[in-house]
Amino acid sequence: MRADRVEMSWDAAESSWLVRIESGEEVIRRHCHAAKDADEASLRSAAQKTLQNEGYEPEPAQILIRR
């Protein structure tokens, strides 16, 4: 199964990265404990791992990272 949209952004309230997975009307939010200044490659890797954990096929080009 593939997600329609995957977005990763910094959640200041939780001091961690938030992975937001959209699939149809369903939205899944998971926090990822990477450093705030982590490079793009490590953030994409963390998002891919989160996608796999949720049962989705990871597609790196589909991941949007908002800083």
Residue pairs with C-beta under 8 A, 6 or more apart in sequence:
1 23
1 55
1 56
1 57
2 23
2 56
2 57
2 59
2 62
3 21
3 22
3 23
3 51
3 56
3 62
4 22
4 23
4 24
5 20
5 21
5 22
5 62
5 64
6 19
6 20
6 21
6 22
6 47
6 51
6 59
6 62
6 63
6 64
7 19
7 20
7 22
7 63
7 64
7 65
7 66
8 17
8 18
8 19
8 20
8 32
8 43
8 46
8 47
8 63
8 64
8 65
8 66
9 17
9 18
9 20
9 65
9 66
9 67
10 16
10 17
10 18
10 36
10 66
10 67
11 17
11 18
11 31
14 31
15 36
16 31
16 32
16 33
16 34
17 31
17 32
17 33
17 34
17 38
17 43
17 46
18 29
18 30
18 31
18 32
19 29
19 30
19 31
19 32
19 46
19 47
19 50
19 51
20 27
20 28
20 29
21 27
21 28
21 29
21 30
21 50
21 51
21 54
21 56
23 56
28 54
30 50
30 53
30 54
32 46
32 47
32 50
34 42
34 43
34 46
38 46
40 65
43 65
44 60
44 63
44 65
47 58
47 63
47 65
48 58
48 60
48 63
49 58
51 57
51 58
52 58
